Amino acid sequence: MVRNIYKKVFYLISFHFFEMKKQHHYRKMMLLVVFLPQSLMFEIF
């Protein structure tokens, strides 16, 4: 289950590196900032 979380996070990060070159990168980066802490907290608990 933790591996799935890491895969999702890794996929998001790699995906956002490509998205950064586009115009709508701000919203996706905010999504990353919101999503990462939640996954980390989920892993702790």
N, CA and C atoms as an extended XYZ file, in Angstrom:
135
Properties=species:S:1:pos:R:3:atomname:S:1:resname:S:1:resid:I:1 pbc="F F F"
N         0.837       -1.196        0.000 N   MET     1
C         0.000        0.000        0.000 CA  MET     1
C         0.875        1.251        0.000 C   MET     1
N         1.934        1.199        0.792 N   VAL     2
C         2.855        2.337        0.814 CA  VAL     2
C         3.534        2.490       -0.541 C   VAL     2
N         3.832        1.376       -1.184 N   ARG     3
C         4.468        1.433       -2.502 CA  ARG     3
C         3.554        2.111       -3.512 C   ARG     3
N         2.256        1.836       -3.407 N   ASN     4
C         1.309        2.497       -4.305 CA  ASN     4
C         1.338        4.003       -4.105 C   ASN     4
N         1.431        4.432       -2.858 N   ILE     5
C         1.489        5.865       -2.566 CA  ILE     5
C         2.739        6.468       -3.186 C   ILE     5
N         3.866        5.798       -2.999 N   TYR     6
C         5.115        6.302       -3.568 CA  TYR     6
C         5.051        6.336       -5.087 C   TYR     6
N         4.424        5.344       -5.687 N   LYS     7
C         4.284        5.332       -7.140 CA  LYS     7
C         3.430        6.501       -7.606 C   LYS     7
N         2.344        6.761       -6.896 N   LYS     8
C         1.485        7.891       -7.264 CA  LYS     8
C         2.236        9.208       -7.133 C   LYS     8
N         2.953        9.360       -6.026 N   VAL     9
C         3.709       10.598       -5.807 CA  VAL     9
C         4.786       10.751       -6.876 C   VAL     9
N         5.499        9.683       -7.150 N   PHE    10
C         6.554        9.737       -8.166 CA  PHE    10
C         5.966       10.062       -9.535 C   PHE    10
N         4.818        9.471       -9.840 N   TYR    11
C         4.163        9.741      -11.122 CA  TYR    11
C         3.736       11.197      -11.208 C   TYR    11
N         3.176       11.717      -10.109 N   LEU    12
C         2.752       13.117      -10.092 CA  LEU    12
C         3.937       14.049      -10.306 C   LEU    12
N         5.022       13.803       -9.583 N   ILE    13
C         6.197       14.669       -9.691 CA  ILE    13
C         6.750       14.640      -11.116 C   ILE    13
N         6.935       13.446      -11.667 N   SER    14
C         7.470       13.334      -13.029 CA  SER    14
C         6.509       13.969      -14.035 C   SER    14
N         5.198       13.806      -13.781 N   PHE    15
C         4.199       14.394      -14.669 CA  PHE    15
C         4.251       15.918      -14.598 C   PHE    15
N         4.461       16.468      -13.411 N   HIS    16
C         4.478       17.923      -13.243 CA  HIS    16
C         5.723       18.549      -13.859 C   HIS    16
N         6.805       17.802      -13.941 N   PHE    17
C         7.990       18.340      -14.607 CA  PHE    17
C         7.692       18.650      -16.069 C   PHE    17
N         6.869       17.806      -16.699 N   PHE    18
C         6.468       18.091      -18.071 CA  PHE    18
C         5.426       19.204      -18.108 C   PHE    18
N         4.546       19.220      -17.128 N   GLU    19
C         3.473       20.210      -17.103 CA  GLU    19
C         3.988       21.614      -16.795 C   GLU    19
N         5.140       21.699      -16.159 N   MET    20
C         5.685       23.010      -15.810 CA  MET    20
C         5.895       23.879      -17.045 C   MET    20
N         6.123       23.238      -18.178 N   LYS    21
C         6.376       23.992      -19.399 CA  LYS    21
C         5.085       24.578      -19.978 C   LYS    21
N         3.963       24.135      -19.463 N   LYS    22
C         2.681       24.625      -19.977 CA  LYS    22
C         2.156       25.765      -19.109 C   LYS    22
N         1.011       26.291      -19.463 N   GLN    23
C         0.473       27.459      -18.778 CA  GLN    23
C        -0.192       27.099      -17.447 C   GLN    23
N        -0.750       25.913      -17.344 N   HIS    24
C        -1.571       25.558      -16.183 CA  HIS    24
C        -0.762       24.842      -15.103 C   HIS    24
N         0.522       25.181      -14.991 N   HIS    25
C         1.369       24.456      -14.029 CA  HIS    25
C         1.079       24.903      -12.599 C   HIS    25
N         0.576       26.132      -12.423 N   TYR    26
C         0.377       26.643      -11.066 CA  TYR    26
C        -0.642       25.803      -10.300 C   TYR    26
N        -1.757       25.518      -10.930 N   ARG    27
C        -2.812       24.737      -10.270 CA  ARG    27
C        -2.314       23.334       -9.927 C   ARG    27
N        -1.545       22.738      -10.815 N   LYS    28
C        -1.044       21.385      -10.577 CA  LYS    28
C         0.003       21.366       -9.467 C   LYS    28
N         0.809       22.406       -9.407 N   MET    29
C         1.795       22.483       -8.327 CA  MET    29
C         1.085       22.640       -6.982 C   MET    29
N         0.018       23.412       -6.963 N   MET    30
C        -0.762       23.542       -5.732 CA  MET    30
C        -1.362       22.190       -5.359 C   MET    30
N        -1.803       21.442       -6.341 N   LEU    31
C        -2.321       20.099       -6.092 CA  LEU    31
C        -1.238       19.231       -5.466 C   LEU    31
N        -0.022       19.330       -5.976 N   LEU    32
C         1.093       18.558       -5.426 CA  LEU    32
C         1.330       18.946       -3.968 C   LEU    32
N         1.347       20.246       -3.709 N   VAL    33
C         1.610       20.726       -2.347 CA  VAL    33
C         0.536       20.220       -1.389 C   VAL    33
N        -0.689       20.120       -1.880 N   VAL    34
C        -1.782       19.638       -1.022 CA  VAL    34
C        -1.715       18.123       -0.864 C   VAL    34
N        -1.330       17.434       -1.945 N   PHE    35
C        -1.395       15.975       -1.947 CA  PHE    35
C        -0.244       15.351       -1.159 C   PHE    35
N         0.950       15.926       -1.260 N   LEU    36
C         2.119       15.324       -0.622 CA  LEU    36
C         1.981       15.205        0.897 C   LEU    36
N         1.626       16.273        1.612 N   PRO    37
C         1.494       16.148        3.079 CA  PRO    37
C         0.454       15.098        3.482 C   PRO    37
N        -0.637       15.009        2.737 N   GLN    38
C        -1.670       14.027        3.063 CA  GLN    38
C        -1.130       12.601        2.944 C   GLN    38
N        -0.381       12.339        1.889 N   SER    39
C         0.161       10.989        1.700 CA  SER    39
C         1.196       10.680        2.779 C   SER    39
N         1.997       11.695        3.148 N   LEU    40
C         2.995       11.470        4.192 CA  LEU    40
C         2.317       11.190        5.530 C   LEU    40
N         1.290       11.945        5.850 N   MET    41
C         0.562       11.727        7.107 CA  MET    41
C        -0.115       10.360        7.081 C   MET    41
N        -0.629        9.978        5.918 N   PHE    42
C        -1.276        8.673        5.802 CA  PHE    42
C        -0.270        7.557        6.042 C   PHE    42
N         0.959        7.765        5.593 N   GLU    43
C         2.000        6.751        5.787 CA  GLU    43
C         2.370        6.659        7.265 C   GLU    43
N         2.410        7.789        7.957 N   ILE    44
C         2.776        7.793        9.382 CA  ILE    44
C         1.714        7.048       10.188 C   ILE    44
N         0.452        7.336        9.912 N   PHE    45
C        -0.614        6.654       10.631 CA  PHE    45
C        -0.914        5.314        9.965 C   PHE    45
